[in-house]
Amino acid sequence: MAIRICDLSKDHPLVAAAVIMAEAYTKHTAMAPALEDVHKQCPLVTPDCLIALWVGIDVMGSKKRLN
């Protein structure tokens, strides 16, 4: 999925996937099941984009656990 910053909006598939990923992250302890859940709901979002979303959310979760 080629994404340009100017294309992002609340209605963009990647933004929708980010919201769903945040929810999936809290439900799953492993990355693969969360990615599968989100990909089923957002099939237009490529696996590399989904992985990037998960990594970003995981980093934020790790940061909170360290503080």
PDB file of N, CA, C, O and CB in Angstrom:
ATOM      1  N   MET A   1       0.851  -1.169   0.000  1.00  0.00           N
ATOM      2  CA  MET A   1       0.000   0.000   0.000  1.00  0.00           C
ATOM      3  C   MET A   1       0.899   1.234   0.000  1.00  0.00           C
ATOM      4  O   MET A   1       1.656   1.468   0.942  1.00  0.00           O
ATOM      5  CB  MET A   1      -0.970  -0.003   1.224  1.00  0.00           C
ATOM      6  N   ALA A   2       0.803   1.990  -1.037  1.00  0.00           N
ATOM      7  CA  ALA A   2       1.544   3.250  -1.102  1.00  0.00           C
ATOM      8  C   ALA A   2       0.718   4.305  -0.385  1.00  0.00           C
ATOM      9  O   ALA A   2      -0.460   4.502  -0.683  1.00  0.00           O
ATOM     10  CB  ALA A   2       1.846   3.673  -2.588  1.00  0.00           C
ATOM     11  N   ILE A   3       1.350   4.973   0.557  1.00  0.00           N
ATOM     12  CA  ILE A   3       0.638   5.964   1.357  1.00  0.00           C
ATOM     13  C   ILE A   3       1.374   7.293   1.265  1.00  0.00           C
ATOM     14  O   ILE A   3       2.588   7.372   1.451  1.00  0.00           O
ATOM     15  CB  ILE A   3       0.508   5.503   2.837  1.00  0.00           C
ATOM     16  N   ARG A   4       0.612   8.318   0.976  1.00  0.00           N
ATOM     17  CA  ARG A   4       1.164   9.667   1.001  1.00  0.00           C
ATOM     18  C   ARG A   4       0.544  10.381   2.196  1.00  0.00           C
ATOM     19  O   ARG A   4      -0.642  10.216   2.484  1.00  0.00           O
ATOM     20  CB  ARG A   4       0.882  10.441  -0.349  1.00  0.00           C
ATOM     21  N   ILE A   5       1.337  11.158   2.873  1.00  0.00           N
ATOM     22  CA  ILE A   5       0.847  11.846   4.063  1.00  0.00           C
ATOM     23  C   ILE A   5      -0.399  12.670   3.744  1.00  0.00           C
ATOM     24  O   ILE A   5      -1.326  12.735   4.551  1.00  0.00           O
ATOM     25  CB  ILE A   5       1.941  12.746   4.647  1.00  0.00           C
ATOM     26  N   CYS A   6      -0.418  13.284   2.592  1.00  0.00           N
ATOM     27  CA  CYS A   6      -1.573  14.128   2.241  1.00  0.00           C
ATOM     28  C   CYS A   6      -2.853  13.320   2.026  1.00  0.00           C
ATOM     29  O   CYS A   6      -3.946  13.886   2.007  1.00  0.00           O
ATOM     30  CB  CYS A   6      -1.266  14.928   0.984  1.00  0.00           C
ATOM     31  N   ASP A   7      -2.724  11.994   1.862  1.00  0.00           N
ATOM     32  CA  ASP A   7      -3.904  11.147   1.675  1.00  0.00           C
ATOM     33  C   ASP A   7      -4.557  10.725   2.989  1.00  0.00           C
ATOM     34  O   ASP A   7      -5.712  10.299   3.000  1.00  0.00           O
ATOM     35  CB  ASP A   7      -3.527   9.921   0.890  1.00  0.00           C
ATOM     36  N   LEU A   8      -3.823  10.841   4.092  1.00  0.00           N
ATOM     37  CA  LEU A   8      -4.352  10.360   5.366  1.00  0.00           C
ATOM     38  C   LEU A   8      -5.484  11.234   5.867  1.00  0.00           C
ATOM     39  O   LEU A   8      -5.416  12.463   5.825  1.00  0.00           O
ATOM     40  CB  LEU A   8      -3.252  10.300   6.404  1.00  0.00           C
ATOM     41  N   SER A   9      -6.511  10.579   6.336  1.00  0.00           N
ATOM     42  CA  SER A   9      -7.664  11.242   6.943  1.00  0.00           C
ATOM     43  C   SER A   9      -8.322  10.221   7.864  1.00  0.00           C
ATOM     44  O   SER A   9      -7.898   9.067   7.924  1.00  0.00           O
ATOM     45  CB  SER A   9      -8.679  11.785   5.850  1.00  0.00           C
ATOM     46  N   LYS A  10      -9.338  10.640   8.567  1.00  0.00           N
ATOM     47  CA  LYS A  10     -10.043   9.714   9.458  1.00  0.00           C
ATOM     48  C   LYS A  10     -10.647   8.540   8.684  1.00  0.00           C
ATOM     49  O   LYS A  10     -10.879   7.477   9.259  1.00  0.00           O
ATOM     50  CB  LYS A  10     -11.144  10.453  10.225  1.00  0.00           C
ATOM     51  N   ASP A  11     -10.900   8.723   7.401  1.00  0.00           N
ATOM     52  CA  ASP A  11     -11.533   7.691   6.586  1.00  0.00           C
ATOM     53  C   ASP A  11     -10.539   6.791   5.850  1.00  0.00           C
ATOM     54  O   ASP A  11     -10.954   5.845   5.179  1.00  0.00           O
ATOM     55  CB  ASP A  11     -12.444   8.334   5.591  1.00  0.00           C
ATOM     56  N   HIS A  12      -9.256   7.062   5.960  1.00  0.00           N
ATOM     57  CA  HIS A  12      -8.252   6.266   5.252  1.00  0.00           C
ATOM     58  C   HIS A  12      -8.180   4.864   5.865  1.00  0.00           C
ATOM     59  O   HIS A  12      -8.254   4.725   7.086  1.00  0.00           O
ATOM     60  CB  HIS A  12      -6.856   6.961   5.305  1.00  0.00           C
ATOM     61  N   PRO A  13      -8.036   3.817   5.031  1.00  0.00           N
ATOM     62  CA  PRO A  13      -7.965   2.446   5.554  1.00  0.00           C
ATOM     63  C   PRO A  13      -6.861   2.236   6.591  1.00  0.00           C
ATOM     64  O   PRO A  13      -7.032   1.446   7.520  1.00  0.00           O
ATOM     65  CB  PRO A  13      -7.758   1.488   4.418  1.00  0.00           C
ATOM     66  N   LEU A  14      -5.746   2.923   6.445  1.00  0.00           N
ATOM     67  CA  LEU A  14      -4.664   2.757   7.413  1.00  0.00           C
ATOM     68  C   LEU A  14      -5.048   3.317   8.783  1.00  0.00           C
ATOM     69  O   LEU A  14      -4.700   2.738   9.812  1.00  0.00           O
ATOM     70  CB  LEU A  14      -3.393   3.440   6.906  1.00  0.00           C
ATOM     71  N   VAL A  15      -5.756   4.427   8.794  1.00  0.00           N
ATOM     72  CA  VAL A  15      -6.196   5.021  10.052  1.00  0.00           C
ATOM     73  C   VAL A  15      -7.204   4.097  10.731  1.00  0.00           C
ATOM     74  O   VAL A  15      -7.147   3.893  11.943  1.00  0.00           O
ATOM     75  CB  VAL A  15      -6.813   6.422   9.814  1.00  0.00           C
ATOM     76  N   ALA A  16      -8.120   3.543   9.954  1.00  0.00           N
ATOM     77  CA  ALA A  16      -9.077   2.578  10.509  1.00  0.00           C
ATOM     78  C   ALA A  16      -8.340   1.361  11.062  1.00  0.00           C
ATOM     79  O   ALA A  16      -8.682   0.859  12.133  1.00  0.00           O
ATOM     80  CB  ALA A  16     -10.101   2.140   9.432  1.00  0.00           C
ATOM     81  N   ALA A  17      -7.339   0.894  10.339  1.00  0.00           N
ATOM     82  CA  ALA A  17      -6.564  -0.258  10.796  1.00  0.00           C
ATOM     83  C   ALA A  17      -5.818   0.055  12.088  1.00  0.00           C
ATOM     84  O   ALA A  17      -5.674  -0.819  12.943  1.00  0.00           O
ATOM     85  CB  ALA A  17      -5.577  -0.697   9.715  1.00  0.00           C
ATOM     86  N   ALA A  18      -5.346   1.279  12.239  1.00  0.00           N
ATOM     87  CA  ALA A  18      -4.633   1.671  13.458  1.00  0.00           C
ATOM     88  C   ALA A  18      -5.547   1.590  14.674  1.00  0.00           C
ATOM     89  O   ALA A  18      -5.133   1.125  15.736  1.00  0.00           O
ATOM     90  CB  ALA A  18      -4.069   3.092  13.317  1.00  0.00           C
ATOM     91  N   VAL A  19      -6.765   2.032  14.522  1.00  0.00           N
ATOM     92  CA  VAL A  19      -7.740   1.965  15.620  1.00  0.00           C
ATOM     93  C   VAL A  19      -8.026   0.506  15.971  1.00  0.00           C
ATOM     94  O   VAL A  19      -8.051   0.136  17.145  1.00  0.00           O
ATOM     95  CB  VAL A  19      -9.059   2.699  15.235  1.00  0.00           C
ATOM     96  N   ILE A  20      -8.237  -0.307  14.959  1.00  0.00           N
ATOM     97  CA  ILE A  20      -8.518  -1.726  15.180  1.00  0.00           C
ATOM     98  C   ILE A  20      -7.299  -2.419  15.775  1.00  0.00           C
ATOM     99  O   ILE A  20      -7.440  -3.292  16.630  1.00  0.00           O
ATOM    100  CB  ILE A  20      -8.933  -2.413  13.862  1.00  0.00           C
ATOM    101  N   MET A  21      -6.100  -2.038  15.329  1.00  0.00           N
ATOM    102  CA  MET A  21      -4.877  -2.641  15.860  1.00  0.00           C
ATOM    103  C   MET A  21      -4.706  -2.327  17.335  1.00  0.00           C
ATOM    104  O   MET A  21      -4.275  -3.188  18.101  1.00  0.00           O
ATOM    105  CB  MET A  21      -3.660  -2.154  15.080  1.00  0.00           C
ATOM    106  N   ALA A  22      -5.035  -1.118  17.744  1.00  0.00           N
ATOM    107  CA  ALA A  22      -4.929  -0.758  19.160  1.00  0.00           C
ATOM    108  C   ALA A  22      -5.809  -1.670  20.007  1.00  0.00           C
ATOM    109  O   ALA A  22      -5.418  -2.077  21.100  1.00  0.00           O
ATOM    110  CB  ALA A  22      -5.323   0.717  19.378  1.00  0.00           C
ATOM    111  N   GLU A  23      -6.986  -1.985  19.505  1.00  0.00           N
ATOM    112  CA  GLU A  23      -7.886  -2.896  20.215  1.00  0.00           C
ATOM    113  C   GLU A  23      -7.341  -4.321  20.184  1.00  0.00           C
ATOM    114  O   GLU A  23      -7.356  -5.016  21.200  1.00  0.00           O
ATOM    115  CB  GLU A  23      -9.298  -2.852  19.599  1.00  0.00           C
ATOM    116  N   ALA A  24      -6.860  -4.757  19.021  1.00  0.00           N
ATOM    117  CA  ALA A  24      -6.333  -6.118  18.883  1.00  0.00           C
ATOM    118  C   ALA A  24      -5.100  -6.319  19.754  1.00  0.00           C
ATOM    119  O   ALA A  24      -4.882  -7.408  20.284  1.00  0.00           O
ATOM    120  CB  ALA A  24      -5.993  -6.416  17.419  1.00  0.00           C
ATOM    121  N   TYR A  25      -4.302  -5.279  19.900  1.00  0.00           N
ATOM    122  CA  TYR A  25      -3.090  -5.366  20.717  1.00  0.00           C
ATOM    123  C   TYR A  25      -3.432  -5.714  22.172  1.00  0.00           C
ATOM    124  O   TYR A  25      -2.716  -6.473  22.824  1.00  0.00           O
ATOM    125  CB  TYR A  25      -2.307  -4.039  20.657  1.00  0.00           C
ATOM    126  N   THR A  26      -4.518  -5.155  22.657  1.00  0.00           N
ATOM    127  CA  THR A  26      -4.907  -5.429  24.046  1.00  0.00           C
ATOM    128  C   THR A  26      -5.507  -6.821  24.216  1.00  0.00           C
ATOM    129  O   THR A  26      -5.513  -7.359  25.323  1.00  0.00           O
ATOM    130  CB  THR A  26      -5.903  -4.385  24.523  1.00  0.00           C
ATOM    131  N   LYS A  27      -6.009  -7.405  23.138  1.00  0.00           N
ATOM    132  CA  LYS A  27      -6.625  -8.737  23.203  1.00  0.00           C
ATOM    133  C   LYS A  27      -5.630  -9.868  23.024  1.00  0.00           C
ATOM    134  O   LYS A  27      -5.870 -10.975  23.506  1.00  0.00           O
ATOM    135  CB  LYS A  27      -7.695  -8.855  22.156  1.00  0.00           C
ATOM    136  N   HIS A  28      -4.523  -9.622  22.348  1.00  0.00           N
ATOM    137  CA  HIS A  28      -3.571 -10.679  21.992  1.00  0.00           C
ATOM    138  C   HIS A  28      -2.211 -10.431  22.629  1.00  0.00           C
ATOM    139  O   HIS A  28      -1.744  -9.294  22.698  1.00  0.00           O
ATOM    140  CB  HIS A  28      -3.426 -10.779  20.469  1.00  0.00           C
ATOM    141  N   THR A  29      -1.584 -11.505  23.092  1.00  0.00           N
ATOM    142  CA  THR A  29      -0.246 -11.370  23.671  1.00  0.00           C
ATOM    143  C   THR A  29       0.840 -11.533  22.615  1.00  0.00           C
ATOM    144  O   THR A  29       2.003 -11.224  22.872  1.00  0.00           O
ATOM    145  CB  THR A  29      -0.046 -12.395  24.783  1.00  0.00           C
ATOM    146  N   ALA A  30       0.474 -12.013  21.434  1.00  0.00           N
ATOM    147  CA  ALA A  30       1.440 -12.217  20.352  1.00  0.00           C
ATOM    148  C   ALA A  30       1.042 -11.374  19.141  1.00  0.00           C
ATOM    149  O   ALA A  30      -0.121 -11.011  18.963  1.00  0.00           O
ATOM    150  CB  ALA A  30       1.527 -13.722  19.965  1.00  0.00           C
ATOM    151  N   MET A  31       2.038 -11.078  18.322  1.00  0.00           N
ATOM    152  CA  MET A  31       1.812 -10.221  17.168  1.00  0.00           C
ATOM    153  C   MET A  31       0.951 -10.888  16.093  1.00  0.00           C
ATOM    154  O   MET A  31       0.025 -10.262  15.576  1.00  0.00           O
ATOM    155  CB  MET A  31       3.134  -9.811  16.576  1.00  0.00           C
ATOM    156  N   ALA A  32       1.236 -12.141  15.748  1.00  0.00           N
ATOM    157  CA  ALA A  32       0.576 -12.783  14.605  1.00  0.00           C
ATOM    158  C   ALA A  32      -0.949 -12.803  14.716  1.00  0.00           C
ATOM    159  O   ALA A  32      -1.619 -12.451  13.744  1.00  0.00           O
ATOM    160  CB  ALA A  32       1.080 -14.196  14.458  1.00  0.00           C
ATOM    161  N   PRO A  33      -1.532 -13.198  15.856  1.00  0.00           N
ATOM    162  CA  PRO A  33      -2.998 -13.187  15.924  1.00  0.00           C
ATOM    163  C   PRO A  33      -3.599 -11.791  15.771  1.00  0.00           C
ATOM    164  O   PRO A  33      -4.664 -11.630  15.174  1.00  0.00           O
ATOM    165  CB  PRO A  33      -3.450 -13.780  17.235  1.00  0.00           C
ATOM    166  N   ALA A  34      -2.912 -10.783  16.312  1.00  0.00           N
ATOM    167  CA  ALA A  34      -3.411  -9.412  16.170  1.00  0.00           C
ATOM    168  C   ALA A  34      -3.381  -8.989  14.705  1.00  0.00           C
ATOM    169  O   ALA A  34      -4.331  -8.385  14.206  1.00  0.00           O
ATOM    170  CB  ALA A  34      -2.576  -8.433  17.029  1.00  0.00           C
ATOM    171  N   LEU A  35      -2.280  -9.311  14.018  1.00  0.00           N
ATOM    172  CA  LEU A  35      -2.174  -8.966  12.597  1.00  0.00           C
ATOM    173  C   LEU A  35      -3.249  -9.662  11.774  1.00  0.00           C
ATOM    174  O   LEU A  35      -3.837  -9.060  10.876  1.00  0.00           O
ATOM    175  CB  LEU A  35      -0.792  -9.333  12.061  1.00  0.00           C
ATOM    176  N   GLU A  36      -3.500 -10.915  12.077  1.00  0.00           N
ATOM    177  CA  GLU A  36      -4.538 -11.659  11.343  1.00  0.00           C
ATOM    178  C   GLU A  36      -5.909 -11.028  11.551  1.00  0.00           C
ATOM    179  O   GLU A  36      -6.670 -10.861  10.598  1.00  0.00           O
ATOM    180  CB  GLU A  36      -4.565 -13.134  11.788  1.00  0.00           C
ATOM    181  N   ASP A  37      -6.224 -10.680  12.795  1.00  0.00           N
ATOM    182  CA  ASP A  37      -7.519 -10.048  13.080  1.00  0.00           C
ATOM    183  C   ASP A  37      -7.690  -8.754  12.298  1.00  0.00           C
ATOM    184  O   ASP A  37      -8.728  -8.525  11.677  1.00  0.00           O
ATOM    185  CB  ASP A  37      -7.659  -9.771  14.577  1.00  0.00           C
ATOM    186  N   VAL A  38      -6.674  -7.918  12.332  1.00  0.00           N
ATOM    187  CA  VAL A  38      -6.778  -6.621  11.673  1.00  0.00           C
ATOM    188  C   VAL A  38      -6.814  -6.789  10.155  1.00  0.00           C
ATOM    189  O   VAL A  38      -7.554  -6.086   9.467  1.00  0.00           O
ATOM    190  CB  VAL A  38      -5.607  -5.714  12.082  1.00  0.00           C
ATOM    191  N   HIS A  39      -6.018  -7.713   9.638  1.00  0.00           N
ATOM    192  CA  HIS A  39      -6.001  -7.915   8.186  1.00  0.00           C
ATOM    193  C   HIS A  39      -7.352  -8.418   7.672  1.00  0.00           C
ATOM    194  O   HIS A  39      -7.762  -8.063   6.567  1.00  0.00           O
ATOM    195  CB  HIS A  39      -4.897  -8.906   7.804  1.00  0.00           C
ATOM    196  N   LYS A  40      -8.032  -9.223   8.446  1.00  0.00           N
ATOM    197  CA  LYS A  40      -9.380  -9.686   8.060  1.00  0.00           C
ATOM    198  C   LYS A  40     -10.340  -8.511   7.941  1.00  0.00           C
ATOM    199  O   LYS A  40     -11.189  -8.479   7.050  1.00  0.00           O
ATOM    200  CB  LYS A  40      -9.924 -10.707   9.087  1.00  0.00           C
ATOM    201  N   GLN A  41     -10.201  -7.555   8.836  1.00  0.00           N
ATOM    202  CA  GLN A  41     -11.108  -6.407   8.848  1.00  0.00           C
ATOM    203  C   GLN A  41     -10.674  -5.297   7.895  1.00  0.00           C
ATOM    204  O   GLN A  41     -11.491  -4.483   7.464  1.00  0.00           O
ATOM    205  CB  GLN A  41     -11.214  -5.855  10.247  1.00  0.00           C
ATOM    206  N   CYS A  42      -9.386  -5.271   7.573  1.00  0.00           N
ATOM    207  CA  CYS A  42      -8.830  -4.218   6.713  1.00  0.00           C
ATOM    208  C   CYS A  42      -7.957  -4.853   5.629  1.00  0.00           C
ATOM    209  O   CYS A  42      -6.739  -4.678   5.645  1.00  0.00           O
ATOM    210  CB  CYS A  42      -8.002  -3.189   7.552  1.00  0.00           C
ATOM    211  N   PRO A  43      -8.549  -5.575   4.703  1.00  0.00           N
ATOM    212  CA  PRO A  43      -7.750  -6.307   3.708  1.00  0.00           C
ATOM    213  C   PRO A  43      -6.955  -5.419   2.745  1.00  0.00           C
ATOM    214  O   PRO A  43      -6.026  -5.902   2.098  1.00  0.00           O
ATOM    215  CB  PRO A  43      -8.651  -7.191   2.911  1.00  0.00           C
ATOM    216  N   LEU A  44      -7.294  -4.156   2.640  1.00  0.00           N
ATOM    217  CA  LEU A  44      -6.547  -3.266   1.750  1.00  0.00           C
ATOM    218  C   LEU A  44      -5.204  -2.848   2.335  1.00  0.00           C
ATOM    219  O   LEU A  44      -4.320  -2.396   1.609  1.00  0.00           O
ATOM    220  CB  LEU A  44      -7.370  -2.035   1.444  1.00  0.00           C
ATOM    221  N   VAL A  45      -5.054  -3.000   3.639  1.00  0.00           N
ATOM    222  CA  VAL A  45      -3.808  -2.600   4.299  1.00  0.00           C
ATOM    223  C   VAL A  45      -2.815  -3.751   4.182  1.00  0.00           C
ATOM    224  O   VAL A  45      -3.119  -4.887   4.545  1.00  0.00           O
ATOM    225  CB  VAL A  45      -4.052  -2.217   5.803  1.00  0.00           C
ATOM    226  N   THR A  46      -1.639  -3.447   3.678  1.00  0.00           N
ATOM    227  CA  THR A  46      -0.637  -4.485   3.418  1.00  0.00           C
ATOM    228  C   THR A  46      -0.001  -4.976   4.721  1.00  0.00           C
ATOM    229  O   THR A  46       0.027  -4.259   5.721  1.00  0.00           O
ATOM    230  CB  THR A  46       0.451  -3.950   2.467  1.00  0.00           C
ATOM    231  N   PRO A  47       0.510  -6.212   4.691  1.00  0.00           N
ATOM    232  CA  PRO A  47       1.148  -6.762   5.894  1.00  0.00           C
ATOM    233  C   PRO A  47       2.271  -5.875   6.447  1.00  0.00           C
ATOM    234  O   PRO A  47       2.412  -5.761   7.665  1.00  0.00           O
ATOM    235  CB  PRO A  47       1.701  -8.136   5.589  1.00  0.00           C
ATOM    236  N   ASP A  48       3.066  -5.253   5.586  1.00  0.00           N
ATOM    237  CA  ASP A  48       4.146  -4.412   6.103  1.00  0.00           C
ATOM    238  C   ASP A  48       3.600  -3.201   6.862  1.00  0.00           C
ATOM    239  O   ASP A  48       4.193  -2.773   7.852  1.00  0.00           O
ATOM    240  CB  ASP A  48       5.049  -3.946   4.957  1.00  0.00           C
ATOM    241  N   CYS A  49       2.495  -2.659   6.414  1.00  0.00           N
ATOM    242  CA  CYS A  49       1.872  -1.547   7.134  1.00  0.00           C
ATOM    243  C   CYS A  49       1.290  -2.028   8.464  1.00  0.00           C
ATOM    244  O   CYS A  49       1.396  -1.335   9.476  1.00  0.00           O
ATOM    245  CB  CYS A  49       0.770  -0.895   6.274  1.00  0.00           C
ATOM    246  N   LEU A  50       0.682  -3.204   8.460  1.00  0.00           N
ATOM    247  CA  LEU A  50       0.126  -3.753   9.697  1.00  0.00           C
ATOM    248  C   LEU A  50       1.224  -4.021  10.719  1.00  0.00           C
ATOM    249  O   LEU A  50       1.054  -3.746  11.907  1.00  0.00           O
ATOM    250  CB  LEU A  50      -0.650  -5.043   9.410  1.00  0.00           C
ATOM    251  N   ILE A  51       2.341  -4.554  10.258  1.00  0.00           N
ATOM    252  CA  ILE A  51       3.468  -4.812  11.156  1.00  0.00           C
ATOM    253  C   ILE A  51       3.966  -3.496  11.754  1.00  0.00           C
ATOM    254  O   ILE A  51       4.262  -3.429  12.947  1.00  0.00           O
ATOM    255  CB  ILE A  51       4.619  -5.538  10.404  1.00  0.00           C
ATOM    256  N   ALA A  52       4.057  -2.468  10.942  1.00  0.00           N
ATOM    257  CA  ALA A  52       4.504  -1.163  11.438  1.00  0.00           C
ATOM    258  C   ALA A  52       3.547  -0.623  12.492  1.00  0.00           C
ATOM    259  O   ALA A  52       3.983  -0.048  13.490  1.00  0.00           O
ATOM    260  CB  ALA A  52       4.630  -0.163  10.281  1.00  0.00           C
ATOM    261  N   LEU A  53       2.250  -0.801  12.279  1.00  0.00           N
ATOM    262  CA  LEU A  53       1.278  -0.371  13.279  1.00  0.00           C
ATOM    263  C   LEU A  53       1.483  -1.118  14.590  1.00  0.00           C
ATOM    264  O   LEU A  53       1.497  -0.514  15.663  1.00  0.00           O
ATOM    265  CB  LEU A  53      -0.148  -0.586  12.767  1.00  0.00           C
ATOM    266  N   TRP A  54       1.642  -2.438  14.497  1.00  0.00           N
ATOM    267  CA  TRP A  54       1.816  -3.239  15.706  1.00  0.00           C
ATOM    268  C   TRP A  54       3.084  -2.836  16.449  1.00  0.00           C
ATOM    269  O   TRP A  54       3.075  -2.692  17.672  1.00  0.00           O
ATOM    270  CB  TRP A  54       1.859  -4.731  15.359  1.00  0.00           C
ATOM    271  N   VAL A  55       4.167  -2.656  15.713  1.00  0.00           N
ATOM    272  CA  VAL A  55       5.438  -2.275  16.341  1.00  0.00           C
ATOM    273  C   VAL A  55       5.285  -0.940  17.068  1.00  0.00           C
ATOM    274  O   VAL A  55       5.755  -0.794  18.196  1.00  0.00           O
ATOM    275  CB  VAL A  55       6.571  -2.186  15.280  1.00  0.00           C
ATOM    276  N   GLY A  56       4.641   0.018  16.443  1.00  0.00           N
ATOM    277  CA  GLY A  56       4.449   1.317  17.078  1.00  0.00           C
ATOM    278  C   GLY A  56       3.642   1.217  18.359  1.00  0.00           C
ATOM    279  O   GLY A  56       3.984   1.843  19.362  1.00  0.00           O
ATOM    280  N   ILE A  57       2.584   0.443  18.332  1.00  0.00           N
ATOM    281  CA  ILE A  57       1.759   0.271  19.523  1.00  0.00           C
ATOM    282  C   ILE A  57       2.519  -0.499  20.589  1.00  0.00           C
ATOM    283  O   ILE A  57       2.402  -0.193  21.776  1.00  0.00           O
ATOM    284  CB  ILE A  57       0.451  -0.451  19.176  1.00  0.00           C
ATOM    285  N   ASP A  58       3.297  -1.494  20.180  1.00  0.00           N
ATOM    286  CA  ASP A  58       4.078  -2.284  21.126  1.00  0.00           C
ATOM    287  C   ASP A  58       5.132  -1.424  21.819  1.00  0.00           C
ATOM    288  O   ASP A  58       5.357  -1.561  23.022  1.00  0.00           O
ATOM    289  CB  ASP A  58       4.746  -3.463  20.413  1.00  0.00           C
ATOM    290  N   VAL A  59       5.768  -0.549  21.067  1.00  0.00           N
ATOM    291  CA  VAL A  59       6.775   0.342  21.647  1.00  0.00           C
ATOM    292  C   VAL A  59       6.124   1.252  22.689  1.00  0.00           C
ATOM    293  O   VAL A  59       6.675   1.456  23.771  1.00  0.00           O
ATOM    294  CB  VAL A  59       7.465   1.187  20.542  1.00  0.00           C
ATOM    295  N   MET A  60       4.977   1.786  22.367  1.00  0.00           N
ATOM    296  CA  MET A  60       4.290   2.651  23.323  1.00  0.00           C
ATOM    297  C   MET A  60       3.892   1.867  24.567  1.00  0.00           C
ATOM    298  O   MET A  60       3.985   2.382  25.681  1.00  0.00           O
ATOM    299  CB  MET A  60       3.050   3.290  22.679  1.00  0.00           C
ATOM    300  N   GLY A  61       3.450   0.630  24.386  1.00  0.00           N
ATOM    301  CA  GLY A  61       3.109  -0.210  25.531  1.00  0.00           C
ATOM    302  C   GLY A  61       4.324  -0.517  26.377  1.00  0.00           C
ATOM    303  O   GLY A  61       4.241  -0.523  27.605  1.00  0.00           O
ATOM    304  N   SER A  62       5.448  -0.772  25.738  1.00  0.00           N
ATOM    305  CA  SER A  62       6.691  -1.052  26.452  1.00  0.00           C
ATOM    306  C   SER A  62       7.151   0.168  27.225  1.00  0.00           C
ATOM    307  O   SER A  62       7.629   0.056  28.354  1.00  0.00           O
ATOM    308  CB  SER A  62       7.782  -1.503  25.482  1.00  0.00           C
ATOM    309  N   LYS A  63       7.008   1.324  26.619  1.00  0.00           N
ATOM    310  CA  LYS A  63       7.387   2.572  27.275  1.00  0.00           C
ATOM    311  C   LYS A  63       6.574   2.792  28.552  1.00  0.00           C
ATOM    312  O   LYS A  63       7.113   3.202  29.580  1.00  0.00           O
ATOM    313  CB  LYS A  63       7.197   3.755  26.317  1.00  0.00           C
ATOM    314  N   LYS A  64       5.277   2.515  28.473  1.00  0.00           N
ATOM    315  CA  LYS A  64       4.413   2.683  29.645  1.00  0.00           C
ATOM    316  C   LYS A  64       4.802   1.715  30.750  1.00  0.00           C
ATOM    317  O   LYS A  64       4.763   2.060  31.931  1.00  0.00           O
ATOM    318  CB  LYS A  64       2.942   2.479  29.264  1.00  0.00           C
ATOM    319  N   ARG A  65       5.182   0.484  30.354  1.00  0.00           N
ATOM    320  CA  ARG A  65       5.574  -0.501  31.359  1.00  0.00           C
ATOM    321  C   ARG A  65       6.879  -0.124  32.043  1.00  0.00           C
ATOM    322  O   ARG A  65       7.094  -0.478  33.203  1.00  0.00           O
ATOM    323  CB  ARG A  65       5.703  -1.872  30.725  1.00  0.00           C
ATOM    324  N   LEU A  66       7.752   0.588  31.341  1.00  0.00           N
ATOM    325  CA  LEU A  66       9.038   1.001  31.918  1.00  0.00           C
ATOM    326  C   LEU A  66       8.919   2.177  32.864  1.00  0.00           C
ATOM    327  O   LEU A  66       9.750   2.346  33.757  1.00  0.00           O
ATOM    328  CB  LEU A  66      10.001   1.349  30.824  1.00  0.00           C
ATOM    329  N   ASN A  67       7.904   2.983  32.680  1.00  0.00           N
ATOM    330  CA  ASN A  67       7.738   4.179  33.534  1.00  0.00           C
ATOM    331  C   ASN A  67       7.096   3.860  34.839  1.00  0.00           C
ATOM    332  O   ASN A  67       6.890   4.753  35.661  1.00  0.00           O
ATOM    333  CB  ASN A  67       6.922   5.225  32.836  1.00  0.00           C
TER     334      ASN A  67
END
